[in-house]
Amino acid sequence: MNRKELDPESSLGAAFGDRLRTLRDERGWTQDDLAERIGYSGTHISAVETGRRPPTTRFANSADRAFGTGDRLQRQGQAARHSAVLEGFPEYVTHEAQAIEIRFFELGIIHGLLQTPEYAAAITTGAVRRGAITDQQAEERLALLARRQATLERAAAPLIYAVLDESCLRRPVGGRKVMEAQFDRLIALAELPTTVLQVAPYELGERRAFDLPIHLLTMPDRSALAYAESAQQGRLEREFRFVQPMLTAYHQLQVEAASQAESVTMIEKLRKGTP
């Protein structure tokens, strides 16, 4: 049976899943064995182990009783539920690290894969000040972002197709120096043979294909995945009948957006502080 490799450092939810699997393996139990002991399905156990579903309080308490681990899993599960990473995102990151093509559209802020460390730090610092996340969660976000960016430097680097709404460039983050460095990074990325960078200008108006950020992956077997987020959770879509319309809309967006040359010119003007 194929077993998905787990990266316990990718998120607190992944760390919980890795611990759950380790405890189960130590006892020689299958997922169905554990499911029977704690009143869940084997499919549910698999989803928690692989980080696709967060452990509820009831689940963690039941697992603690089955393994005789006191309240260890309950405490670890509580931390996972309060993670700064949305449900569904760790699974997306796993696929992102293997994708041969990554397409995305972003609104409001520069996409994480394109951010400088200073820009990313300013975003998380702002979230901490608003009380949206804790200092620990901010560190978790930044560590995960660094690992994601590192995957772009692998031997077989993926092709990146990035469309940024003009709002990403117009919104000041971290002050002038941070923005200047961020603009420099975008210009440098646009020069890479593996990156296509475009800006969707405001004048697109209703012709802009998406009203929310979207991520589209092409995997080594040429299968396509889509990932989108609401305020509360992320969802990874695998069924091609759902992914295909999003791919079509993305291609339409690329046609409507400014060319890479035009986009770089816009970024250079903003870098110089000219309209």
Secondary structure, DSSP 4 states (H G I P E B T S, - for coil): -------TTS-HHHHHHHHHHHHHHHTT--HHHHHHHHT--HHHHHHHHTTSSPPPHHHHHHHHHHHT-TTHHHHHHHHHHT-SSPBTHHHHHHHHTT-SEEEEEE-SS--GGG--HHHHHHHHHHHHHTTSS-HHHHHHHHHHHHHHHHHTTSSSPPEEEEEEEHHHHHS--S-HHHHHHHHHHHHHHHTSTTEEEEEE-GGGGGG-S-SS-EEEEE-TTS-EEEEEE-SSBEEEE--HHHHHHHHHHHHHHHHHSPPHHHHHHHHHHHHHT--
